[in-house]
């Protein structure tokens, strides 16, 4: 993903662009890091280490302190990152509302990502199975199924048919990221898989029905 520029920001209708370089955010002698427990150990934290999110928590806290926003918007594709930021805001009593923006998808359903450029045509077709797997699981949930294993099996069948072995395919509570065995509240159905040279992530939120 390209870095923002003043011209690009103006085209998009932005009034202010804040784009500091690394040296401004991390000056010589910078020695503070924030670690968020409870929502960093699983999913991407399990494969990349829970301290993978320390940098996220630290820089977000710095940006909130500098900019003092009323609302901050994060993409739903990075669902675990949103959970980390929400826990950070709650625990440190930061005066900012966190809003999750819907995943933006290509016409074939593939979640938009800078990593998609690493997919050749065949891999690109194969990668669409990630969203189709999530759709199949969501359809089963919408039909009334609440058993977690059954919902995950519906997604796994689609991935198997496409020849994709997921790094993870999990059902988690949408807020706490605790493992869900029976879907009673909002649940996060998340998948990560390597397709050709690209490591891709995607997710659906299974909404609790009134």
Secondary structure, DSSP 8 states (H G I E B T S, - for coil): -----HHHHHHTT-S------HHHHS-TT--------SSSSSTHHHHH-GGGGHHHHHHHHHHHHHH--SEEEEEGGGHHHHHHHHHHHHHTT---EEEEE---B-TTS-B--GGGGG--HHHHHHHTHHHHHHHHHHHHHHTT--BHHHHHHHHHHHHHHTT---SEEEEEETTT--B-SB--S-EEEEEEEEETTEEEEEEEEE----
